[in-house]
């Protein structure tokens, strides 16, 4: 299920040169994406960002802080509740 996107901006990465990350909104506005210290120094993070840039994937950033959203566009799934069936309820031969 999709999140309420009121606090998210859809962007695509247009420049990724460590430690600078620039994204562009659907309206063409350019935003400097704020990165954490860990993100700035993580080679795997930059490899993934380069892949996102190359594939032109849209990514969500927060409206207020202009940071990448860790959990993307989807809301967390609710916990699954195990169903318990009584004997014979699913016996289609009856």
TIGUNU-435127 format. One record per atom (N, C-alpha, C): residue number from 1; atom name; x, y, z. Coordinates in pm, whole numbers, plus 50000, padded with zeros to 5 digits. Each point is the difference from the previous one (the first is absolute). Layout:
BEGIN
     i   at      xx      yy      zz
   NUM   CA       X       Y       Z
...
REM end
This chain:
BEGIN
     i   at      xx      yy      zz
     1    N   50084   49883   50000
     1   CA   49916   50117   50000
     1    C   50089   50124   50000
     2    N   49963   50100   49921
     2   CA   50080   50121   49991
     2    C   49985   50086   50125
     3    N   50108   50070   50032
     3   CA   49999   50093   50111
     3    C   49920   50124   49963
     4    N   49961   50074   50103
     4   CA   49946   50133   49978
     4    C   50119   50085   49955
     5    N   49995   50052   49879
     5   CA   50115   50070   49944
     5    C   50003   50149   50031
     6    N   49921   50042   50096
     6   CA   49994   50141   50037
     6    C   50137   50055   50041
     7    N   50083   49918   50064
     7   CA   50130   50046   50049
     7    C   50116   49952   49912
     8    N   49970   49952   49880
     8   CA   50102   49950   49910
     8    C   50001   50078   49869
     9    N   50117   50008   49939
     9   CA   50015   50060   49868
     9    C   50056   49893   49908
    10    N   49938   49983   49884
    10   CA   50052   49907   49900
    10    C   50114   50070   49926
    11    N   50117   49936   50000
    11   CA   50117   50059   49934
    11    C   50075   49893   49923
    12    N   50081   50046   49908
    12   CA   50095   49909   49937
    12    C   50138   50063   50017
    13    N   50098   49915   50023
    13   CA   50137   50045   50022
    13    C   50055   50050   49867
    14    N   50058   50121   49999
    14   CA   50058   50052   49876
    14    C   50151   50019   50011
    15    N   50052   50000   50124
    15   CA   50144   50014   50018
    15    C   50040   49927   50128
    16    N   50102   49918   49989
    16   CA   50048   49925   50116
    16    C   50152   49996   49997
    17    N   50059   50097   50064
    17   CA   50145   50008   50015
    17    C   50029   50018   50147
    18    N   50050   49895   50064
    18   CA   50024   50001   50144
    18    C   50071   50128   50042
    19    N   49952   50074   50095
    19   CA   49886   49980   50090
    19    C   49874   50074   49957
    20    N   49990   50038   49872
    20   CA   49886   50080   49952
    20    C   49901   49911   49927
    21    N   49873   50016   50037
    21   CA   49892   49926   49936
    21    C   49890   50101   49967
    22    N   49969   50012   49873
    22   CA   49898   50095   49956
    22    C   49888   49923   49931
    23    N   49878   50036   50038
    23   CA   49881   49936   49943
    23    C   49913   50106   49934
    24    N   49915   49954   49909
    24   CA   49909   50091   49931
    24    C   49857   49952   50022
    25    N   49912   50094   50031
    25   CA   49860   49966   50023
    25    C   49926   49987   49867
    26    N   49875   49960   50007
    26   CA   49916   49987   49881
    26    C   49981   50135   49930
    27    N   50011   50109   50075
    27   CA   49981   50134   49943
    27    C   50131   50060   49951
    28    N   50112   49926   50012
    28   CA   50128   50049   49952
    28    C   50085   50073   50103
    29    N   49950   50010   50121
    29   CA   50076   50066   50108
    29    C   50114   49909   50046
    30    N   50119   50056   50013
    30   CA   50114   49924   50047
    30    C   50015   50014   50151
    31    N   50028   49888   50065
    31   CA   50012   49996   50146
    31    C   50132   49934   50038
    32    N   50075   50063   50089
    32   CA   50118   49937   50058
    32    C   49951   49903   50107
    33    N   50028   49872   49981
    33   CA   49957   49898   50094
    33    C   50099   49998   50116
    34    N   49947   50009   50121
    34   CA   50085   49996   50119
    34    C   50034   49856   50035
    35    N   50127   49974   50016
    35   CA   50047   49865   50029
    35    C   50060   49993   50140
    36    N   49986   49884   50060
    36   CA   50062   49979   50131
    36    C   50150   49976   49981
    37    N   50074   50009   50108
    37   CA   50144   49973   49995
    37    C   50025   49857   49950
    38    N   49919   49906   50049
    38   CA   50016   49860   49960
    38    C   49977   49985   49849
    39    N   49897   50065   49946
    39   CA   49972   49991   49858
    39    C   50115   50058   49917
    40    N   50054   50111   50045
    40   CA   50110   50065   49927
    40    C   50123   49911   49990
    41    N   50022   49914   50099
    41   CA   50120   49918   50005
    41    C   49976   49853   49965
    42    N   49882   49967   49949
    42   CA   49965   49861   49972
    42    C   50011   49972   49850
    43    N   50101   49921   49957
    43   CA   50017   49972   49858
    43    C   49881   49924   49938
    44    N   49937   49913   50078
    44   CA   49883   49927   49950
    44    C   49884   50096   49973
    45    N   49980   50097   50088
    45   CA   49897   50102   49981
    45    C   50022   50071   49867
    46    N   50124   50041   49972
    46   CA   50028   50074   49876
    46    C   49985   49911   49877
    47    N   50030   49873   50013
    47   CA   49979   49907   49890
    47    C   49851   49989   49967
    48    N   49919   49989   50104
    48   CA   49854   49991   49981
    48    C   49945   50130   49941
    49    N   50046   50113   50051
    49   CA   49956   50131   49948
    49    C   50037   50013   49852
    50    N   50119   49954   49964
    50   CA   50042   50004   49859
    50    C   49909   49915   49914
    51    N   49961   49883   50050
    51   CA   49906   49914   49927
    51    C   49864   50068   49985
    52    N   49953   50064   50106
    52   CA   49872   50073   49996
    52    C   50007   50113   49898
    53    N   50111   50072   49998
    53   CA   50020   50109   49904
    53    C   49999   49947   49857
    54    N   50073   49894   49975
    54   CA   50010   49942   49866
    54    C   49864   49950   49950
    55    N   49922   49937   50089
    55   CA   49870   49944   49961
    55    C   49886   50100   50006
    56    N   50029   50121   50048
    56   CA   49901   50109   50010
    56    C   49879   49960   50085
    57    N   50028   49940   50113
    57   CA   49895   49957   50092
    57    C   49958   50118   50088
    58    N   49871   50016   50016
    58   CA   49948   50105   50087
    58    C   50010   49954   50145
    59    N   50048   50088   50085
    59   CA   50016   49968   50142
    59    C   49931   50106   50085
    60    N   49947   49960   50116
    60   CA   49936   50097   50088
    60    C   50102   50068   50091
    61    N   49983   50130   50019
    61   CA   50075   50070   50103
    61    C   49899   50075   50087
    62    N   50041   50028   50123
    62   CA   49909   50069   50092
    62    C   49991   50148   49963
    63    N   49880   50056   50012
    63   CA   49979   50140   49964
    63    C   50076   50096   50091
    64    N   49999   49972   50129
    64   CA   50061   50095   50094
    64    C   50151   49991   50005
    65    N   50054   49879   50007
    65   CA   50144   49983   50020
    65    C   50079   49974   49872
    66    N   49931   49970   49892
    66   CA   50064   49967   49872
    66    C   50099   49884   50016
    67    N   49955   49896   50069
    67   CA   50079   49880   50019
    67    C   49932   49883   49930
    68    N   50081   49904   49956
    68   CA   49943   49879   49942
    68    C   49916   49929   50105
    69    N   49890   49943   49957
    69   CA   49912   49928   50090
    69    C   50043   49854   50004
    70    N   50031   49952   50117
    70   CA   50056   49865   50016
    70    C   49904   49891   49956
    71    N   49871   50018   50021
    71   CA   49905   49893   49971
    71    C   49919   50023   49873
    72    N   50042   50090   49917
    72   CA   49939   50017   49868
    72    C   49857   50047   50000
    73    N   49926   49953   49898
    73   CA   49863   50046   49977
    73    C   49895   49917   50073
    74    N   50038   49883   50049
    74   CA   49901   49909   50055
    74    C   49993   50006   50152
    75    N   49879   49983   50050
    75   CA   49982   49990   50146
    75    C   50043   49862   50044
    76    N   50044   49987   50126
    76   CA   50034   49867   50049
    76    C   49877   49910   49997
    77    N   50022   49874   49969
    77   CA   49890   49904   49996
    77    C   49955   49969   50142
    78    N   49868   49989   50021
    78   CA   49954   49960   50134
    78    C   50042   49856   50029
    79    N   50012   49970   50125
    79   CA   50039   49864   50040
    79    C   49895   49901   49949
    80    N   50046   49890   49950
    80   CA   49909   49897   49950
    80    C   49940   49925   50119
    81    N   49872   49976   49993
    81   CA   49931   49924   50104
    81    C   49974   49861   49946
    82    N   50048   49902   50070
    82   CA   49981   49863   49955
    82    C   49853   49960   50015
    83    N   49946   49942   49894
    83   CA   49862   49953   50005
    83    C   49999   49854   50044
    84    N   49907   49968   50083
    84   CA   49986   49863   50047
    84    C   49866   49948   49950
    85    N   50006   49890   49925
    85   CA   49878   49942   49945
    85    C   49965   49874   50077
    86    N   49872   49981   50022
    86   CA   49957   49877   50066
    86    C   50001   49885   49899
    87    N   49999   49880   50050
    87   CA   50005   49881   49914
    87    C   49890   50001   49896
    88    N   50036   49972   49878
    88   CA   49903   49983   49894
    88    C   49954   50128   49933
    89    N   50037   50116   50048
    89   CA   49949   50124   49942
    89    C   50049   50020   49857
    90    N   50120   49951   49969
    90   CA   50052   50016   49866
    90    C   50004   49867   49924
    91    N   49920   49908   50037
    91   CA   49994   49871   49931
    91    C   49901   50015   49885
    92    N   50051   50019   49879
    92   CA   49916   50023   49884
    92    C   49937   49873   49946
    93    N   50036   49884   50056
    93   CA   49942   49873   49954
    93    C   49865   49972   50065
    94    N   49958   50079   50095
    94   CA   49873   49978   50069
    94    C   49887   50069   49929
REM end
